[in-house]
Amino acid sequence: MKLDPTVMKDWQIAKAAEEKMLSVAQLAENLGLNEDELIYYGKNLAKVDYRKVLDRTEGRKKARYIDVTAITPTPLGEGKTTTTIGLVDGLGKLGKSVAGAIRQPSGGPTFNIKGSAAGGGLAQCIPLTPFSLGLTGDIDKITNAHNLCMVALNARMQHENNYDDEKLAQRNLKRLDIDPQKVQLKWVIDFCAQGLRNIRMGMGGKMDGFEIDSGFAISVSSEIMAILAVARDLKDLRERIGRIVVAYSKAGEEITAEDLEVAGAMTAWLVEAINPTLMQTMENNPVFVHAGPFANIAIGQSSVIADRLGSNLVDFHVTESGFGADIGFEKFWNIKCRYSGLKPDAVVLVATVRALKMHGGGPEVKPGKPLPKEYTEENVELVQKGCSNLEAHIETVIKSGVTPVVCINSFYTDSPAEIEAIRSAAENAGAYCAVSEHWLKGGEGAKELAEAVIRAADEPSNFKFLYDFNMPVKKRIELIAKEVYGAEGVEFAPEAEERIQQIEKDPDSSKMATCMVKTHLSLSHDPAIKGRPKDFILPVRDIMIYKGAGLIVPLAGTIKLMPGTGSDPAFRRIDVDTQTGKVEGLF
């Protein structure tokens, strides 16, 4: 059966490809894994015992390490995951030993507007249905670990409210004196459920918990998900969970998961979740799927452990960073690489004619709406104007000391003149450039990209971090704003100024990584400003602390930790063939 993405939907392509997929046992054998290093979840899925593999492969030569990021995208996305999978298959077509690493999709976007993040066309990760619907249960375990902490918190507040110090002591409890106005956590659920953003809980009586305003966030925004992404091993994971700041006492002291005596039980939920899941591309190349932290509030990367595994097992390891280079790559560069100890050999910047036309002044692009004619007809002038955005991202990658490769993710509506305009701009800015047709042709269509990546990876790398942890927090924020976003300066709200002073007084907090929060739809803080904004001031309204994940989180814009479900969500088109049990409609 010919797989044609121009007439077939992604789930139909995946369903057909799955008929010829390798068993996970064969996939693991091809990767050089031993039988006792697998934890099976049926015939086609397995987790990899990371500890056994890392211990066995210690001292091996590391793979060429490739990161995939993008220019500032349209709301439709420009195909980073599809390109990641396509590049893995393209390198495979060239006979290279290769693996990939991508994030696990959240149920919220899968059933809402964004889809499952498995790639698309002939560049997909399979099997699609388990990938999209919970996989090996990691997100459920993170949800349970997080909510167990909330149970412990609310129960402790109830008991401290109901009992005096003598009765607490009889139960071997010390009063933590939690301030109800300074509880940091909410509950989590893995759906986009805007109606749960704000709730009142504990209503009824003294035996019904502690009455307090609370709410829900989406599970992948939990600090525990961020911890799973950055932890190096189980010991590191356990220690980080203990440091999660759950609330503050009335005296202003931090109340941690360790203080609530729940950190060990939370970690117990995650003993298997810390192991990456082994999957495959449609061309039977291995992909590690692990972690799925938000790209705006957290680091937006698959796990450090997945990259350490891939780097020890193959010659080329390809990983993906969420959103554009101003967010995803910047956090990969200055946060993930610090925690992993790995240094990239090349960075792929995904660009589309569509996105560059938007940055050149094209009409607004809206999900679920037909593209205006400017995006389907040749308009070289719009593309050329929009290349200022591409050039900014190229400069960001070059500042890290790594060679960028611009991947023109090809659409059938692109004209040769538009492609040439992008190629010219990319090469003049100091990047390699390749056109890739992986969506249409799979690995065969990504060979030009793979060859460009190999050339870039062969160049000497002078990788260096943008800032040192000894740099004051305020200076770090200003440096990122100016060097990566192109801001003229930073304006700190009084709340942010106060929080910075608190952070600088704490030796532990002041040495944590800086994880910026801003829109992914602009280099600036304003999603309406496209292209390459100039002369703007970045407003930082507040700063959050993720002490377990080791992140200082400046807020340069509003953010909702619980997304909303739109009026035309994907779940309206998802169903089951009751004769075969196959799920249909996923994308």
C-alpha positions as CSV (number, residue, x, y, z in Angstrom):
1,M,0.0,0.0,0.0
2,K,1.5,3.4,-1.0
3,L,1.4,5.8,1.9
4,D,0.5,9.2,0.5
5,P,0.1,12.0,3.1
6,T,-1.5,14.3,0.4
7,V,-4.6,12.0,0.5
8,M,-4.3,10.1,3.8
9,K,-4.6,11.4,7.3
10,D,-1.8,10.9,9.8
11,W,-3.7,8.1,11.7
12,Q,-4.3,6.2,8.5
13,I,-0.7,6.4,7.6
14,A,0.4,5.3,11.1
15,K,-2.1,2.4,11.0
16,A,-0.7,1.1,7.7
17,A,2.9,1.5,8.9
18,E,2.3,-0.3,12.1
19,E,1.6,-3.5,10.1
20,K,5.3,-3.6,9.3
21,M,6.8,-2.2,12.5
22,L,9.5,-4.1,14.4
23,S,8.7,-5.8,17.7
24,V,10.2,-3.8,20.5
25,A,12.5,-6.7,21.2
26,Q,13.9,-6.6,17.7
27,L,14.2,-2.8,17.9
28,A,16.1,-3.1,21.2
29,E,18.4,-5.8,19.8
30,N,19.2,-3.5,16.8
31,L,20.1,-0.7,19.2
32,G,22.4,-3.0,21.1
33,L,20.3,-3.3,24.3
34,N,20.3,-6.5,26.4
35,E,17.1,-8.4,27.2
36,D,17.4,-7.7,31.0
37,E,17.5,-3.9,30.2
38,L,13.9,-3.9,28.9
39,I,10.7,-3.5,30.9
40,Y,8.0,-4.7,28.5
41,Y,4.6,-3.1,28.0
42,G,3.3,-5.6,25.4
43,K,4.8,-6.5,22.1
44,N,5.5,-3.0,20.7
45,L,6.5,-0.9,23.8
46,A,9.1,-1.2,26.5
47,K,10.8,1.0,29.0
48,V,14.6,1.0,29.1
49,D,16.3,0.4,32.4
50,Y,18.5,3.5,32.1
51,R,20.7,2.7,35.1
52,K,21.7,-0.7,33.7
53,V,22.4,0.7,30.2
54,L,24.4,3.7,31.4
55,D,26.5,1.5,33.8
56,R,27.2,-0.9,31.0
57,T,28.1,1.7,28.4
58,E,30.1,4.1,30.6
59,G,33.2,5.3,28.8
60,R,31.9,4.8,25.3
61,K,32.5,7.5,22.7
62,K,29.5,9.9,22.7
63,A,27.3,10.3,19.8
64,R,27.2,13.4,17.6
65,Y,24.5,15.4,19.5
66,I,22.0,17.3,17.4
67,D,19.3,19.7,18.7
68,V,16.2,20.6,16.6
69,T,14.6,24.0,17.2
70,A,12.8,26.5,15.0
71,I,12.1,30.1,14.1
72,T,9.2,31.9,15.8
73,P,6.3,29.7,14.7
74,T,2.8,30.5,13.5
75,P,0.0,29.2,15.8
76,L,0.0,26.1,13.6
77,G,3.5,25.1,14.4
78,E,6.3,24.6,11.8
79,G,7.0,20.9,12.2
80,K,9.8,20.5,14.8
81,T,8.8,17.0,15.8
82,T,8.1,16.0,12.2
83,T,11.6,17.3,11.3
84,T,13.2,15.5,14.3
85,I,11.7,12.2,13.1
86,G,12.5,13.0,9.5
87,L,16.1,13.8,10.3
88,V,16.5,10.5,12.3
89,D,15.2,8.6,9.2
90,G,17.3,10.7,6.8
91,L,20.5,9.8,8.8
92,G,19.3,6.2,8.8
93,K,19.0,6.3,5.0
94,L,22.7,7.4,4.9
95,G,23.6,4.3,6.9
96,K,24.3,6.1,10.2
97,S,23.6,4.6,13.6
98,V,21.0,7.0,14.9
99,A,18.4,7.6,17.6
100,G,16.0,10.3,18.5
101,A,14.4,11.8,21.7
102,I,11.1,13.5,21.9
103,R,8.6,14.5,24.6
104,Q,5.5,12.6,25.5
105,P,2.3,14.4,24.5
106,S,-0.2,15.5,27.1
107,G,-3.8,14.4,26.9
108,G,-4.9,18.1,26.9
109,P,-3.5,19.1,23.5
110,T,-4.1,15.7,22.0
111,F,-7.9,16.0,22.6
112,N,-8.0,19.7,22.0
113,I,-6.4,21.6,19.1
114,K,-2.7,20.8,18.9
115,G,-2.8,17.0,18.3
116,S,-0.5,14.3,19.7
117,A,3.0,15.5,18.7
118,A,4.0,12.2,17.1
119,G,5.2,14.0,13.9
120,G,3.2,13.8,10.7
121,G,3.0,12.5,7.2
122,L,5.7,10.0,6.5
123,A,7.8,11.2,9.5
124,Q,5.9,9.8,12.5
125,C,6.7,8.0,15.7
126,I,4.7,4.7,16.0
127,P,2.6,3.0,17.3
128,L,0.4,6.2,17.3
129,T,-2.4,5.3,19.6
130,P,-0.5,4.3,22.7
131,F,1.9,7.2,22.1
132,S,-1.1,9.6,22.1
133,L,-3.2,7.9,24.9
134,G,-1.0,7.7,28.0
135,L,1.8,5.5,26.6
136,T,3.4,3.7,29.6
137,G,1.6,5.8,32.2
138,D,4.3,8.4,33.1
139,I,1.9,11.4,33.1
140,D,-0.6,9.5,35.2
141,K,2.1,8.7,37.7
142,I,3.3,12.4,37.7
143,T,-0.4,13.4,38.3
144,N,-0.7,11.0,41.2
145,A,2.6,12.0,42.8
146,H,1.7,15.7,42.5
147,N,-1.8,15.2,43.9
148,L,-0.5,13.1,46.7
149,C,1.5,16.1,47.8
150,M,-1.7,18.2,47.7
151,V,-3.5,15.6,49.8
152,A,-0.6,15.7,52.3
153,L,-0.7,19.5,52.4
154,N,-4.5,19.9,52.9
155,A,-4.6,17.1,55.5
156,R,-1.8,18.8,57.4
157,M,-3.6,22.1,57.3
158,Q,-6.8,20.5,58.6
159,H,-5.1,18.7,61.5
160,E,-3.1,21.8,62.5
161,N,-6.3,23.8,62.5
162,N,-8.2,21.1,64.5
163,Y,-5.5,20.2,67.1
164,D,-3.4,22.1,69.5
165,D,0.4,21.6,69.8
166,E,0.0,18.9,72.5
167,K,-2.3,16.7,70.3
168,L,-0.1,17.2,67.3
169,A,2.9,16.1,69.3
170,Q,1.0,12.9,70.4
171,R,0.8,12.2,66.6
172,N,4.5,12.9,66.2
173,L,3.7,16.1,64.3
174,K,5.3,19.5,64.6
175,R,3.3,22.5,63.7
176,L,4.3,23.9,60.3
177,D,2.0,26.9,60.6
178,I,1.2,27.0,56.9
179,D,-0.1,30.3,55.6
180,P,-3.3,29.6,53.6
181,Q,-2.6,32.7,51.5
182,K,0.8,31.4,50.4
183,V,0.1,27.9,49.1
184,Q,2.1,27.5,45.9
185,L,0.6,24.4,44.4
186,K,-2.7,23.5,42.9
187,W,-4.1,20.1,41.9
188,V,-3.3,18.7,38.4
189,I,-5.2,16.9,35.7
190,D,-4.1,15.9,32.2
191,F,-6.8,17.8,30.3
192,C,-7.5,21.3,29.2
193,A,-10.2,22.1,31.7
194,Q,-10.6,25.8,32.2
195,G,-13.6,25.3,34.5
196,L,-11.2,23.9,37.1
197,R,-8.7,26.8,37.1
198,N,-10.2,28.2,40.3
199,I,-12.1,26.2,43.0
200,R,-13.0,26.4,46.6
201,M,-12.2,23.2,48.5
202,G,-12.6,21.8,52.0
203,M,-16.2,23.0,52.3
204,G,-18.4,21.1,54.8
205,G,-16.9,20.9,58.2
206,K,-13.8,20.4,60.3
207,M,-13.5,16.8,59.1
208,D,-13.7,17.7,55.4
209,G,-10.3,19.1,55.0
210,F,-9.1,22.7,55.3
211,E,-11.3,25.2,53.4
212,I,-9.2,27.2,51.0
213,D,-9.2,28.7,47.5
214,S,-7.4,26.3,45.1
215,G,-7.6,25.1,41.5
216,F,-6.2,22.9,38.9
217,A,-3.3,23.1,36.5
218,I,-2.5,20.7,33.6
219,S,-0.3,17.8,34.6
220,V,2.5,18.6,32.3
221,S,3.0,22.0,34.0
222,S,3.7,20.3,37.3
223,E,7.1,20.9,38.7
224,I,7.4,17.1,39.0
225,M,7.4,16.9,35.2
226,A,10.1,19.5,35.0
227,I,12.1,17.5,37.6
228,L,11.7,14.3,35.5
229,A,13.1,16.1,32.6
230,V,16.3,17.4,34.3
231,A,17.0,14.6,36.8
232,R,20.2,12.6,36.1
233,D,19.1,9.5,38.1
234,L,16.7,8.2,40.8
235,K,18.8,9.7,43.7
236,D,18.8,13.1,42.0
237,L,15.0,12.8,41.4
238,R,14.3,11.9,45.0
239,E,16.4,14.8,46.3
240,R,14.7,17.3,43.9
241,I,11.2,16.2,44.9
242,G,12.1,16.8,48.5
243,R,13.0,20.4,47.7
244,I,9.7,21.3,46.0
245,V,8.3,24.4,47.8
246,V,4.7,23.6,48.5
247,A,3.8,26.6,50.6
248,Y,5.2,29.1,53.1
249,S,4.6,29.4,56.8
250,K,3.1,32.5,58.4
251,A,6.7,33.5,59.3
252,G,7.7,33.3,55.7
253,E,9.6,30.0,55.9
254,E,9.5,27.5,53.0
255,I,7.4,24.4,53.5
256,T,8.7,21.6,51.3
257,A,7.5,18.2,50.3
258,E,10.2,16.9,52.6
259,D,8.7,18.9,55.5
260,L,5.3,17.3,54.8
261,E,7.0,13.8,54.9
262,V,5.5,13.0,51.5
263,A,8.5,13.2,49.2
264,G,9.5,9.5,49.5
265,A,5.9,8.4,48.7
266,M,5.8,10.8,45.8
267,T,9.0,9.3,44.4
268,A,7.6,5.8,44.8
269,W,5.1,6.7,42.1
270,L,7.9,7.5,39.7
271,V,10.3,4.5,40.1
272,E,9.3,3.2,36.6
273,A,8.5,6.6,35.1
274,I,12.1,7.6,35.3
275,N,12.9,5.0,32.6
276,P,12.4,6.3,29.0
277,T,10.1,4.5,26.7
278,L,11.5,3.0,23.5
279,M,9.5,3.5,20.3
280,Q,10.3,3.7,16.6
281,T,9.9,5.8,13.5
282,M,7.9,4.5,10.5
283,E,11.3,3.4,9.1
284,N,12.2,1.4,12.2
285,N,14.7,3.7,13.7
286,P,14.7,4.0,17.6
287,V,13.2,7.0,19.4
288,F,13.2,7.5,23.2
289,V,10.0,9.1,24.4
290,H,10.4,10.7,27.9
291,A,9.0,13.6,29.9
292,G,6.9,16.4,28.5
293,P,7.4,19.7,30.4
294,F,5.8,22.9,29.2
295,A,8.1,24.8,26.9
296,N,7.0,28.3,28.2
297,I,7.0,27.8,32.0
298,A,9.5,24.9,32.2
299,I,12.4,23.8,29.9
300,G,10.3,22.2,27.1
301,Q,12.7,19.3,26.5
302,S,12.6,15.6,26.6
303,S,14.7,14.2,29.4
304,V,18.3,14.4,30.3
305,I,18.3,10.7,30.9
306,A,16.9,10.0,27.3
307,D,19.7,12.0,25.8
308,R,22.3,10.3,27.9
309,L,21.0,6.9,26.8
310,G,21.0,7.9,23.1
311,S,24.4,9.5,23.3
312,N,25.9,6.2,24.7
313,L,24.2,3.9,22.1
314,V,24.5,5.4,18.6
315,D,26.7,7.6,16.4
316,F,24.1,10.4,16.0
317,H,21.5,11.3,18.6
318,V,18.8,13.9,17.7
319,T,16.8,15.6,20.3
320,E,14.0,18.3,20.1
321,S,13.5,21.6,21.9
322,G,10.1,23.1,22.2
323,F,9.1,26.4,20.4
324,G,11.6,28.7,18.7
325,A,15.3,29.1,19.4
326,D,14.5,32.1,21.7
327,I,12.8,29.8,24.1
328,G,13.4,26.1,23.3
329,F,17.1,26.3,22.2
330,E,18.0,28.9,24.8
331,K,16.8,26.6,27.6
332,F,18.5,23.6,25.9
333,W,21.7,25.6,25.7
334,N,21.8,27.1,29.2
335,I,19.8,24.7,31.3
336,K,19.6,21.2,29.8
337,C,23.2,21.0,28.6
338,R,24.4,22.0,32.1
339,Y,22.4,19.3,33.7
340,S,23.3,16.6,31.2
341,G,26.9,17.4,30.6
342,L,26.3,17.0,26.9
343,K,27.4,19.5,24.2
344,P,25.6,19.8,20.9
345,D,27.6,19.4,17.6
346,A,24.9,21.0,15.4
347,V,21.6,22.7,15.8
348,V,18.7,22.5,13.3
349,L,16.5,25.6,12.8
350,V,13.2,24.6,11.3
351,A,11.7,27.3,9.0
352,T,8.7,27.3,6.7
353,V,7.8,29.7,3.9
354,R,4.4,30.1,5.7
355,A,6.0,31.4,8.9
356,L,8.4,33.7,7.1
357,K,5.6,35.2,5.1
358,M,3.8,35.9,8.4
359,H,6.9,37.6,9.8
360,G,7.1,39.6,6.6
361,G,3.8,41.2,7.2
362,G,1.4,38.5,6.0
363,P,-2.2,38.2,7.3
364,E,-2.9,36.6,10.7
365,V,-2.7,32.8,10.7
366,K,-5.5,31.2,12.7
367,P,-5.9,27.5,13.7
368,G,-8.9,25.9,12.1
369,K,-9.2,28.6,9.4
370,P,-8.2,28.4,5.8
371,L,-4.9,30.1,5.0
372,P,-5.2,33.4,3.2
373,K,-4.0,33.4,-0.4
374,E,-0.8,35.2,0.5
375,Y,0.4,31.8,2.0
376,T,-0.6,29.6,-0.9
377,E,0.6,31.9,-3.8
378,E,4.1,33.0,-4.5
379,N,5.2,36.1,-2.7
380,V,9.0,36.4,-2.5
381,E,8.9,39.9,-1.0
382,L,7.0,38.7,2.1
383,V,9.5,35.9,2.5
384,Q,12.5,38.2,2.2
385,K,11.0,40.6,4.8
386,G,10.3,37.7,7.1
387,C,13.8,36.4,7.0
388,S,14.8,39.0,9.6
389,N,13.2,36.6,12.1
390,L,15.3,33.7,10.8
391,E,18.4,35.7,11.0
392,A,17.8,36.5,14.6
393,H,17.5,32.9,15.5
394,I,20.6,32.0,13.5
395,E,22.6,34.6,15.5
396,T,21.3,33.1,18.7
397,V,22.6,29.7,17.8
398,I,25.9,31.0,16.6
399,K,26.4,32.8,20.0
400,S,26.4,29.3,21.6
401,G,29.4,28.4,19.6
402,V,27.5,25.8,17.5
403,T,26.9,25.7,13.8
404,P,23.2,26.1,12.8
405,V,21.5,24.3,9.9
406,V,18.4,25.9,8.6
407,C,15.9,23.2,7.5
408,I,13.3,24.5,5.1
409,N,10.4,22.3,6.0
410,S,8.9,22.0,2.5
411,F,5.2,22.4,1.6
412,Y,3.8,21.7,-1.9
413,T,2.8,25.4,-2.2
414,D,6.4,26.7,-1.8
415,S,7.9,28.1,-5.0
416,P,11.5,27.7,-6.1
417,A,12.0,31.5,-5.8
418,E,10.7,31.5,-2.2
419,I,13.0,28.6,-1.3
420,E,16.0,30.4,-2.8
421,A,15.2,33.6,-0.9
422,I,15.4,31.6,2.4
423,R,18.5,29.7,1.4
424,S,20.3,33.0,0.5
425,A,19.4,34.6,3.8
426,A,20.4,31.6,5.8
427,E,23.8,31.2,4.1
428,N,24.5,34.9,4.3
429,A,23.8,34.8,8.1
430,G,26.4,32.0,8.5
431,A,24.2,28.8,8.5
432,Y,24.0,25.7,6.4
433,C,20.7,25.3,4.6
434,A,18.8,22.3,3.3
435,V,15.3,21.7,1.9
436,S,13.6,18.7,3.4
437,E,10.6,16.8,2.2
438,H,10.3,14.3,5.1
439,W,6.6,14.9,5.5
440,L,6.0,13.8,1.9
441,K,8.8,11.3,1.3
442,G,10.1,10.2,4.8
443,G,13.8,9.6,5.3
444,E,14.5,9.7,1.5
445,G,13.2,13.3,1.5
446,A,15.4,14.2,4.5
447,K,18.7,13.1,3.0
448,E,19.8,16.6,2.0
449,L,19.1,17.8,5.5
450,A,21.0,14.8,7.0
451,E,24.0,15.5,4.8
452,A,24.0,19.2,5.9
453,V,23.8,18.2,9.6
454,I,26.7,15.8,9.1
455,R,28.8,18.6,7.6
456,A,27.9,21.0,10.4
457,A,28.6,18.4,13.1
458,D,32.1,17.9,11.5
459,E,33.0,21.5,12.2
460,P,34.8,22.2,15.5
461,S,32.3,23.2,18.2
462,N,33.1,26.1,20.5
463,F,30.1,25.5,22.7
464,K,29.8,27.9,25.7
465,F,27.0,29.0,28.0
466,L,25.5,32.5,27.8
467,Y,25.8,33.1,31.6
468,D,27.4,31.8,34.7
469,F,25.3,30.9,37.8
470,N,27.5,33.3,39.8
471,M,26.1,36.2,37.7
472,P,23.3,38.1,39.6
473,V,19.8,37.0,38.7
474,K,18.9,40.5,37.4
475,K,21.9,40.6,35.1
476,R,21.1,37.1,33.8
477,I,17.6,38.1,32.9
478,E,18.8,41.3,31.2
479,L,21.4,39.3,29.2
480,I,18.9,36.8,27.9
481,A,16.5,39.6,27.0
482,K,19.1,41.6,25.1
483,E,21.2,38.8,23.5
484,V,18.4,36.4,22.6
485,Y,15.2,38.4,22.3
486,G,16.8,41.6,21.0
487,A,15.3,43.8,23.8
488,E,16.6,47.2,24.6
489,G,16.3,46.5,28.3
490,V,14.1,45.0,31.0
491,E,11.6,46.6,33.3
492,F,11.0,44.9,36.6
493,A,7.7,45.2,38.4
494,P,7.9,45.8,42.2
495,E,6.9,42.2,42.8
496,A,9.7,41.0,40.7
497,E,12.2,43.3,42.3
498,E,11.1,42.0,45.8
499,R,11.4,38.4,44.7
500,I,14.9,39.0,43.2
501,Q,16.1,40.4,46.5
502,Q,14.7,37.3,48.3
503,I,16.4,35.0,45.8
504,E,19.8,36.8,46.1
505,K,19.7,36.3,49.9
506,D,19.4,32.5,49.5
507,P,22.7,30.9,48.3
508,D,20.8,27.9,47.0
509,S,18.1,29.8,45.1
510,S,20.5,32.4,43.6
511,K,22.6,29.7,41.9
512,M,19.7,28.0,40.1
513,A,19.1,28.2,36.3
514,T,17.1,31.0,34.8
515,C,14.0,29.7,33.0
516,M,12.2,32.5,31.2
517,V,8.5,32.7,30.6
518,K,7.2,34.6,27.6
519,T,5.1,34.1,24.5
520,H,6.4,31.7,21.8
521,L,4.7,33.7,19.0
522,S,7.1,36.6,19.0
523,L,10.7,37.3,19.8
524,S,9.3,39.9,22.2
525,H,6.8,39.5,25.0
526,D,3.9,40.6,22.7
527,P,2.5,37.8,20.5
528,A,1.2,40.4,18.0
529,I,4.7,41.7,17.2
530,K,6.2,39.6,14.4
531,G,9.5,39.7,12.5
532,R,12.5,41.0,14.4
533,P,11.2,43.5,17.0
534,K,13.6,46.4,17.9
535,D,13.8,48.9,20.7
536,F,11.3,47.2,23.1
537,I,11.5,46.9,26.8
538,L,10.8,43.4,28.2
539,P,8.5,43.6,31.2
540,V,9.1,41.1,34.0
541,R,6.1,41.2,36.3
542,D,7.0,38.5,38.8
543,I,9.3,35.6,39.4
544,M,8.4,32.0,40.5
545,I,10.7,29.5,42.1
546,Y,10.9,25.8,41.1
547,K,13.4,24.8,43.8
548,G,13.1,21.1,43.1
549,A,13.7,21.5,39.4
550,G,16.4,24.1,40.2
551,L,14.7,26.9,38.2
552,I,14.3,30.6,38.7
553,V,11.2,31.4,36.5
554,P,10.9,35.1,35.5
555,L,7.4,35.9,34.1
556,A,7.7,38.2,31.1
557,G,4.0,37.9,30.2
558,T,0.8,36.3,31.5
559,I,0.6,32.5,31.6
560,K,-2.2,30.0,32.3
561,L,-1.1,26.7,33.8
562,M,-4.4,25.3,32.8
563,P,-5.2,25.7,29.1
564,G,-8.8,25.9,27.8
565,T,-10.6,23.5,25.5
566,G,-11.6,25.2,22.3
567,S,-15.0,25.1,20.5
568,D,-13.8,22.6,17.9
569,P,-11.5,20.2,19.8
570,A,-9.9,17.1,18.3
571,F,-12.0,14.8,20.5
572,R,-15.0,15.5,18.2
573,R,-13.2,13.5,15.4
574,I,-11.7,10.6,17.5
575,D,-13.5,7.3,17.6
576,V,-13.0,3.6,17.7
577,D,-13.6,0.9,15.1
578,T,-15.7,-1.5,17.2
579,Q,-14.8,-4.4,14.9
580,T,-11.0,-4.1,15.2
581,G,-10.6,-2.0,18.3
582,K,-8.4,0.4,16.4
583,V,-8.6,4.1,17.3
584,E,-9.3,6.5,14.5
585,G,-8.9,10.3,14.1
586,L,-5.8,10.9,16.0
587,F,-3.3,13.4,14.4
